[in-house]
Amino acid sequence: MANTKLVLSFPPRQVREPITYGLVKEYDLRFNILRASISPDEKGHMVLELDGTQEQIEKGCDYLRNAGVSMQLLSEDIRRNEERCVHCTACTTVCPSGALSVQRPSMEVAFDSDKCIGCGLCIPACMYHAMEIRF
């Protein structure tokens, strides 16, 4: 089984369509909505985790693209600005997935984008604005 985390952007015309239903019905994919911001008749955004075979995920992504949904990997949307980070560890206490952790013995904060679920809790926790999200 493969697992992929994507950030989907829906154009206004697609917001009212049951796009995710097709992922289950037509491509037998399991999905988990990690975060969403969708308003009727406006552009929508969704962080989606897909589970299935690599072939199913590729076909599901083709289906989404053909439906007019743009997408990119979640790891491309969540970033840590290394120049701003002072390794205060405030972000590690709020990270539910363990994507942000303290490395011992250096006591530096490490960011594992593969574990990141895009919840955004690290953004307000960092008073240095080292965590950035494009969502």
C-alpha positions, 0 to 999 in steps of 0.5 A, spaced: 500 500 500 502 507 498 500 513 502 500 520 499 498 527 502 496 532 497 494 539 497 488 540 493 485 546 490 478 547 487 476 552 482 469 555 484 466 551 479 468 544 482 467 546 490 459 543 489 461 537 486 462 530 490 470 530 487 472 525 493 466 520 492 469 518 485 476 517 489 472 511 493 467 509 488 471 509 481 479 508 484 477 504 490 482 509 494 481 510 502 482 517 504 482 522 510 481 529 510 486 532 514 484 539 513 479 543 509 477 550 507 471 550 502 466 555 501 460 555 496 462 558 490 469 560 492 476 557 491 477 551 496 483 548 499 483 541 502 489 537 505 488 529 503 491 523 505 490 517 500 491 510 501 491 505 496 496 502 491 501 506 487 497 505 480 490 507 484 493 513 487 496 515 480 489 514 476 486 518 482 490 523 481 489 523 474 481 523 475 482 529 480 486 533 474 481 532 469 476 534 474 480 541 474 483 540 481 490 542 482 494 539 487 501 538 489 504 534 495 503 536 502 511 537 503 511 542 498 506 546 502 509 546 509 516 549 510 521 551 516 524 557 515 531 555 517 534 562 518 528 564 523 528 558 527 532 558 534 530 551 536 526 554 542 522 547 541 515 551 542 513 547 536 514 540 538 509 541 544 503 542 539 505 537 534 500 531 534 504 527 529 511 528 531 513 531 525 517 536 529 521 533 534 527 535 539 534 531 536 538 529 542 543 531 544 544 537 540 537 540 542 535 542 535 528 542 532 528 537 526 522 537 521 520 531 518 515 533 512 513 525 511 510 525 518 506 532 517 499 532 517 498 539 515 494 541 521 498 548 522 498 548 530 506 549 529 504 556 525 501 560 531 506 556 536 512 559 533 513 566 535 519 567 530 515 565 524 519 559 522 514 555 520 510 557 514 504 554 510 502 555 503 494 553 504 
